[in-house]
Amino acid sequence: MADFMITSPRGADLFSYLPAYYESSRVMRADMNAKGTELDALYKALNETLDQFFVRTATWGLDRWEYELGIETDQTKPIEQRRALVESKLRGAGKFSGRLVKNVAEAYNGGKVDVTFQPAEWSFTIKFIDTIGIPPNLDDLKSVIEEIKPAHLAVEYEFSYLLIRDIDGVMTLHDMEQTLLSKFAGGA
């Protein structure tokens, strides 16, 4: 057995296709490791590039998605919020309906929402069901909802908060200390 170890996964694959008499060759092991390392880097770059074609996996290509959809790029926002904005903008195309609003809001929130219409008041309400407190990217959601809704309709947002009855006997003091104040009713 040669004393040179192949560290590249693709180099080891390449080496496995060679005849058995190369098993003890340091030169062939080094050659296959070098070629394998290059192939590893190539496959990594290809996979990373492929990720940019899908909103949910895009990283450095997210800027392009935002540009194409007319969204101002904000590098200070977490990447998940930026992806949610792009995804909701993609979902926001079509005829205005409760289903459209629900799809857009759920893309931002990542949880369930309920949309109810109040025709007599010319308004509709988006209620966050799964999210406790105010979602961190609410301002982005509000701006997208303003873009897709008819101008004559008003929109209201309802949030769920933790109440004493929700935590009494369920959460320990340590759990409550770890929970953000904004998740509790009356919290800042």
Buried (B, 14 or more C-beta within 10 A) or exposed (E): EBEBEBEBEBBBEBBEEBEEEBEEBEEBBBBBBEBBBEBBEEEEEEEEEEBBEEBEBBEEBBBBBBEEBEBEEEEEBEEEBBBBBBBBBBBBEEEEEEEBBBBBBBBBBEBEBEBEBEEEEEBBBBBBEEBBBBBBBBEBBBEBBEEBBEEEBEBEBEBBBBEEEEBEEEBEEEEEEEBEEEBBEEEE
